[in-house]
């Protein structure tokens, strides 16, 4: 199983939706809360090119945000990626 990492901040509805989807699928993930951590947000922005949260990684693969995660799941591609 590939590790899943979800970068979040508060308040963030899309972060909640992403975590809820992963929980419904019984997938374990590590949450990294960037609330108030400007330096960590800058590092994430350089790593992903994105300014928004959530940002989700499955192993070394940057999935993107919640809508990307949901689309991946809808296409049936999320679980195979996690099970690699």
Number of C-alpha atoms within 10 A of each C-alpha: 13 17 14 20 19 24 21 24 21 12 9 12 14 17 22 15 15 22 22 12 16 17 12 9 11 9 14 14 17 13 16 14 16 17 13 10 10 10 10 15 21 14 11 18 15 11 10 15 10 15 12 17 23 29 24 26 21 20 15 10 12 15 21 18 20 22 14 15 20 17 12 15 17 10 8 11 12 16 14 11 16 16 10 9
